């Protein structure tokens, strides 16, 4: 072997040894990292906001490489569909999910709890009473009870818990020997839950839970919503929503009063976007609700720009627009209000109507002051081309007042007419006139003629 080859061989051997040493050091360093415990708090009603909180929390836990998910539970329940979403995510999560019931896990909270790998309960805590109730607090129809029984049963089976007991937490007609009698749904205390396999142990702290899982030296991270998510949650407040509605309607009105200014319509569009996005993200505003809202706006626009007066289109547009603004604030299922609390309906209606009423007050009380303000005069044209100063909008070289002709097209309310074999633009006072109808010119303005249907006086 030549000297050159020996030197290359030695360099290669040294490189392999150095790489091996670095890999061992990195492995040793990684082995000393503390297990990461990611803490989520379900301590409010189970609704679209809580649903999204858990979704974002599990996503963040995955990105941070959490070793354990710990859910601190204290809730009386909430919407079944949102609870179902949460329990599905927990069942499918690859890392161990532990639940610490420090007070109550009722109804939807019980469903979420039994989806976890392990359940721990504080002294005096309870789990159960999962009967589905309506917004008025009475038992929901059997189709909802049947669905809840089904997912409670399947969730318990998935985690090795007694499915009959889980089902009896929903159905009072089920009797479980020595556990429950007919007419009562099961609600377990801490000791009862441990006895019947619905809790691993009674604990008083998170540290005790981790020790029971043989984890003594760990890092815990409590999930908090980011700044943007907190802003989104703030927008869901009915008071804030009513202010946004005020800006939406007020902006539209001022833009129609002063076309071309741009600022009012921009403010209205931004307010509409801020209103819709949070409700859509949280699953409150459905696609069909947004579609109906847009249809309502289109009908109002048709009433203003195409169909003068205030008729069916305008009234229908207002009903659709205001109605969908209310629906977006409610957790209804395609107009099914079974699980919507009556107070929520009243609160949503009051918020929307307050926004509408506030915009009306703003329009009538503040409109005149706004158009005369210095800020408005800076962005709006104030000069008027008055006829007294020699300005005119009439471009006709001869007068057509009192002259008769026939409609060349249907006037809806604008269109074309024929006078002495010449075609002119024309419009009515708001009514429709069919093609071929005799009309008479009653006013001249710019390049258009204002006409009405000519009705000859009866001969004596």
C-alpha positions in Angstrom: 0.0 0.0 0.0 1.4 3.4 -1.0 2.0 6.2 1.5 -0.8 8.3 -0.1 -3.3 5.5 0.3 -2.3 4.9 3.9 -2.9 8.6 4.7 -6.3 8.6 3.0 -7.2 5.4 5.0 -6.2 7.0 8.3 -8.3 10.2 7.5 -11.3 8.0 6.6 -11.0 6.0 9.8 -10.7 9.2 11.9 -13.8 10.6 10.2 -15.8 7.5 11.1 -14.7 7.5 14.7 -15.5 11.2 15.1 -18.9 10.7 13.5 -19.7 7.8 15.9 -18.6 9.8 18.9 -20.8 12.8 17.9 -23.8 10.5 17.3 -23.4 8.9 20.7 -23.2 12.4 22.3 -26.3 13.6 20.5 -28.2 10.4 21.5 -27.1 10.9 25.1 -28.2 14.5 25.0 -31.6 13.6 23.6 -32.0 10.9 26.2 -31.6 13.5 28.9 -34.4 15.7 27.5 -37.4 15.9 29.9 -40.7 14.4 28.7 -43.1 17.2 27.5 -46.6 17.3 29.1 -49.0 19.5 27.1 -51.9 20.8 29.3 -55.3 21.7 27.8 -58.1 23.1 30.0 -61.7 22.2 29.2 -63.3 24.4 31.8 -66.3 25.9 30.0 -69.2 24.9 27.9 -68.5 22.5 25.0 -69.3 24.6 22.0 -67.6 25.6 18.7 -65.1 27.8 20.5 -64.0 24.9 22.8 -64.0 22.6 19.8 -61.5 24.9 18.0 -59.5 25.4 21.2 -58.9 21.7 21.5 -58.2 21.3 17.8 -55.5 24.1 17.9 -54.1 22.7 21.2 -53.6 19.2 19.8 -52.0 20.7 16.6 -49.6 22.7 18.7 -48.8 19.7 20.9 -47.9 17.7 17.8 -45.7 20.5 16.5 -43.9 20.7 19.9 -43.4 16.9 20.1 -45.4 16.5 23.3 -45.1 13.1 25.0 -48.3 13.4 27.0 -51.6 15.3 26.6 -53.2 16.2 29.9 -56.7 17.6 29.8 -57.9 19.3 33.0 -61.7 18.8 33.0 -64.4 20.8 34.7 -67.6 21.2 32.5 -71.3 20.5 32.7 -71.3 19.6 29.0 -72.6 21.3 25.9 -73.1 20.6 22.2 -73.0 16.9 21.3 -71.6 17.5 17.8 -68.7 19.5 19.2 -68.1 16.9 21.9 -68.1 14.2 19.2 -65.4 16.1 17.2 -63.2 16.4 20.3 -63.6 12.8 21.4 -62.7 11.7 17.8 -59.5 13.7 17.9 -58.6 12.3 21.3 -59.2 8.7 20.2 -57.0 9.2 17.1 -54.2 11.0 18.9 -51.0 9.0 18.7 -49.6 10.0 22.2 -51.2 9.1 25.6 -54.1 11.3 26.5 -54.8 11.7 30.2 -57.9 13.4 31.8 -57.9 15.0 35.2 -61.4 15.7 36.4 -60.9 18.2 39.1 -64.7 18.8 39.6 -67.3 17.8 37.0 -67.3 15.8 33.7 -71.0 15.8 33.0 -72.8 15.0 29.7 -70.5 15.9 26.8 -67.7 16.2 29.3 -68.2 12.5 30.3 -68.0 11.5 26.6 -64.7 13.4 26.1 -63.3 11.9 29.3 -63.9 8.3 28.5 -62.2 8.9 25.1 -58.9 9.4 27.0 -56.5 6.6 27.7 -56.6 7.3 31.5 -59.0 9.1 33.8 -58.0 10.6 37.1 -60.4 12.3 39.5 -60.0 14.7 42.3 -61.8 14.1 45.7 -65.4 15.1 45.3 -65.4 15.0 41.5 -68.1 13.3 39.4 -68.6 11.8 35.9 -71.8 10.9 34.0 -75.3 12.2 33.5 -74.9 12.2 29.7 -78.6 12.4 28.8 -79.0 14.8 25.8 -81.1 17.8 26.6 -82.6 20.6 24.5 -82.0 24.3 24.9 -84.9 24.4 27.4 -83.2 21.8 29.6 -85.7 18.9 28.8 -84.7 15.5 27.4 -84.1 15.6 23.6 -86.1 13.3 21.3 -85.0 9.7 21.2 -83.0 10.0 17.9 -80.5 12.2 19.7 -80.5 9.9 22.8 -79.9 6.9 20.5 -76.9 8.6 18.8 -75.4 9.6 22.2 -75.8 6.0 23.5 -74.1 4.7 20.5 -71.0 7.0 20.7 -70.8 6.5 24.5 -70.8 2.8 24.0 -68.3 2.7 21.2 -66.0 5.1 23.0 -66.0 3.0 26.2 -65.3 -0.2 24.2 -62.4 1.5 22.4 -60.7 2.1 25.8 -61.6 -1.1 27.6 -64.4 0.3 29.7 -67.8 -1.3 30.3 -70.0 -0.1 27.4 -73.2 -0.9 29.3 -72.3 1.5 32.1 -71.4 4.2 29.5 -74.8 3.7 27.8 -76.6 3.8 31.2 -75.0 7.3 31.7 -77.4 8.4 28.9 -80.4 6.1 29.1 -82.4 6.1 32.3 -84.4 3.1 31.1 -81.3 0.8 31.4 -80.8 -1.1 34.6 -77.3 -2.3 35.6 -77.2 -4.8 38.5 -76.1 -3.2 41.7 -75.1 0.0 39.9 -78.2 1.7 38.6 -82.0 1.2 38.6 -84.6 2.1 36.1 -85.4 5.8 36.1 -81.9 7.0 36.9 -78.9 7.8 34.7 -75.5 6.9 36.1 -73.4 9.6 37.7 -70.3 8.3 39.4 -68.4 9.8 42.3 -64.7 9.5 42.4 -64.7 6.2 44.4 -67.5 4.7 42.3 -65.7 5.6 39.1 -62.6 3.8 40.4 -64.6 0.8 41.5 -66.3 0.3 38.1 -63.3 1.1 35.9 -64.1 4.6 34.9 -61.2 6.2 36.7 -57.7 5.0 37.4 -57.2 6.7 40.7 -58.1 9.5 43.1 -55.5 12.3 42.9 -55.0 15.8 44.1 -52.5 17.2 41.6 -51.1 16.9 38.1 -47.7 15.9 39.6 -49.4 12.9 41.3 -50.9 11.9 37.9 -47.5 11.9 36.2 -45.9 10.0 39.1 -48.5 7.2 38.6 -47.4 7.1 35.0 -43.7 6.7 36.1 -42.8 10.3 35.0 -41.1 12.2 37.7 -38.9 14.7 35.9 -41.0 16.4 33.1 -41.7 19.8 31.5 -45.3 21.0 31.4 -46.6 23.5 28.9 -50.1 25.0 29.3 -51.7 25.8 25.9 -53.0 29.3 25.5 -54.7 30.8 22.4 -52.6 33.2 20.4 -53.3 36.9 20.0 -55.2 36.5 16.8 -57.4 33.7 18.2 -58.1 35.9 21.2 -59.2 38.7 18.9 -61.4 36.2 17.0 -63.0 35.1 20.3 -63.6 38.7 21.2 -65.5 39.3 17.9 -67.9 36.5 18.9 -69.0 38.7 21.8 -72.6 39.8 21.0 -71.8 43.4 21.9 -68.8 43.6 19.5 -70.9 41.9 16.8 -73.6 44.5 17.2 -71.0 47.3 16.7 -69.7 45.6 13.5 -73.3 45.3 12.2 -73.7 49.1 12.8 -70.5 49.8 10.8 -71.7 47.4 8.0 -75.1 49.1 7.5 -73.9 52.6 8.2 -71.0 52.3 5.7 -73.3 51.0 3.0 -75.7 53.9 3.5 -73.1 56.7 3.5 -71.5 55.2 0.4 -74.9 55.2 -1.4 -75.3 58.8 -0.3 -71.9 59.9 -1.5 -70.9 57.5 -4.3 -67.2 57.4 -5.1 -65.9 58.5 -1.7 -64.7 54.9 -1.0 -64.1 55.2 2.7 -67.6 54.2 3.9 -67.8 51.1 1.7 -64.3 50.1 2.7 -65.2 50.4 6.4 -68.3 48.4 5.7 -66.4 45.6 3.8 -63.8 45.3 6.5 -66.5 45.1 9.3 -68.3 42.5 7.3 -65.1 40.4 6.9 -64.3 40.8 10.6 -67.8 39.7 11.4 -68.0 36.6 9.1 -64.5 35.1 9.5 -64.7 34.3 13.3 -68.1 32.8 13.0 -67.1 30.7 10.0 -63.8 29.5 11.6 -65.7 28.4 14.7 -68.3 26.5 12.7 -71.2 28.8 13.5 -71.6 30.4 10.1 -72.3 27.7 7.6 -71.8 28.0 3.8 -75.5 28.1 3.2 -76.0 30.9 5.7 -73.3 33.0 4.0 -74.9 32.3 0.7 -78.3 33.4 1.9 -76.7 36.5 3.4 -75.2 37.4 0.0 -78.6 36.8 -1.7 -80.1 39.3 0.8 -77.5 41.9 0.0 -78.1 41.4 -3.8 -81.8 41.8 -3.3 -81.3 45.1 -1.4 -78.9 46.3 -4.2 -81.5 45.4 -6.9 -84.1 47.4 -4.9 -81.8 50.4 -4.7 -80.3 50.5 -8.2 -82.7 48.6 -10.5 -86.2 48.6 -9.0 -87.0 52.0 -7.6 -89.4 52.2 -4.7 -89.4 49.8 -1.7 -91.1 46.5 -2.5 -90.8 42.8 -2.4 -87.0 42.7 -3.2 -86.0 45.2 -0.6 -88.2 43.7 2.2 -87.0 40.1 1.3 -83.4 41.3 1.3 -83.7 42.9 4.7 -85.4 39.8 6.1 -82.7 37.4 4.7 -79.8 39.7 5.7 -80.9 40.3 9.3 -82.1 36.7 9.7 -78.8 35.2 8.6 -76.8 37.6 10.8 -78.8 36.1 13.7 -78.4 32.5 12.5 -74.6 32.9 12.2 -74.5 33.7 16.0 -76.4 30.5 16.9 -75.1 26.9 16.9 -78.1 25.6 15.0 -78.0 22.6 12.7 -79.6 23.6 9.4 -82.4 25.5 11.3 -82.6 22.8 13.9 -82.7 24.7 17.2 -83.2 21.7 19.5 -79.9 22.3 21.3 -79.9 26.1 21.1 -80.6 27.7 24.4 -83.5 30.2 24.3 -81.3 32.8 26.0 -78.8 32.5 23.2 -81.5 33.1 20.6 -82.7 36.2 22.5 -79.1 37.4 23.0 -78.3 37.0 19.3 -81.5 38.7 18.2 -80.9 41.6 20.6 -77.3 42.0 19.3 -78.3 42.2 15.6 -81.3 44.4 16.2 -79.2 46.7 18.4 -76.7 47.0 15.5 -79.5 47.7 13.0 -81.2 50.3 15.3 -77.8 51.9 16.1 -77.1 52.3 12.4 -80.5 53.9 11.8 -79.8 56.4 14.7 -76.3 57.0 13.2 -77.8 57.7 9.8 -80.5 60.1 10.9 -78.8 61.8 13.8 -75.2 61.7 12.6 -75.5 61.7 8.9 -75.9 65.5 8.4 -73.1 66.3 10.9 -70.8 63.8 9.2 -71.3 65.3 5.7 -70.6 68.8 7.0 -67.5 67.8 9.0 -64.0 68.9 8.0 -62.8 65.3 7.6 -65.6 64.6 5.1 -65.0 67.7 3.1 -61.3 66.7 2.6 -62.4 63.5 0.8 -65.6 64.5 -0.8 -66.3 66.9 -3.7 -68.1 69.9 -2.3 -68.6 72.1 -5.4 -72.0 72.0 -7.0 -72.6 72.7 -10.7 -75.7 74.8 -10.2 -77.9 75.7 -13.1 -77.9 79.3 -11.8 -74.2 79.4 -12.7 -74.9 78.3 -16.3 -74.5 74.5 -15.8 -76.9 72.1 -17.4 -77.3 68.4 -17.7 -79.6 68.6 -20.8 -77.8 67.7 -24.0 -80.8 67.7 -26.3 -80.8 70.4 -29.0 -84.5 70.6 -29.0 -87.3 70.2 -26.5 -89.1 66.9 -26.3 -91.5 67.9 -23.5 -95.1 66.7 -24.4 -94.0 64.8 -27.4 -95.3 61.3 -27.9 -93.7 58.1 -29.0 -93.6 54.3 -28.5 -91.5 52.1 -26.3 -88.8 50.4 -28.3 -87.9 48.1 -25.5 -89.5 47.2 -22.2 -88.9 50.0 -19.7 -87.8 48.4 -16.4 -87.9 51.3 -15.5 -85.2 52.4 -18.0 -84.9 51.4 -21.7 -85.4 53.0 -25.1 -88.3 54.7 -26.9 -88.9 55.8 -30.5 -90.0 59.3 -31.4 -90.3 60.2 -35.1 -88.3 57.1 -36.1 -85.4 58.1 -33.8 -84.4 56.0 -30.8 -83.8 57.7 -27.5 -82.9 56.6 -23.9 -85.8 56.9 -21.5 -87.0 56.0 -18.0 -90.2 56.0 -16.0 -91.1 57.1 -12.6 -90.5 53.6 -11.3 -93.2 51.6 -13.0 -92.7 49.1 -15.8 -94.0 49.8 -19.3 -94.3 47.0 -21.9 -92.7 47.2 -25.4 -94.9 49.0 -28.0 -96.8 51.1 -25.5 -97.5 54.7 -26.4 -95.7 57.1 -24.0 -95.4 60.9 -23.5 -92.3 62.8 -22.4 -92.8 64.5 -19.1 -89.2 65.6 -18.2 -85.8 66.0 -19.8 -82.6 65.2 -18.0 -79.2 64.8 -19.6 -79.3 62.3 -22.4 -82.5 60.5 -21.1 -86.1 61.4 -21.3 -88.5 60.7 -18.5 -91.8 59.3 -19.8 -95.1 58.0 -18.7 -97.7 55.9 -20.4 -100.0 58.0 -22.6 -103.7 57.4 -21.9 -106.0 59.4 -24.2 -108.9 61.2 -22.6 -112.2 59.5 -23.3 -114.2 61.2 -26.1 -117.5 62.7 -24.9 
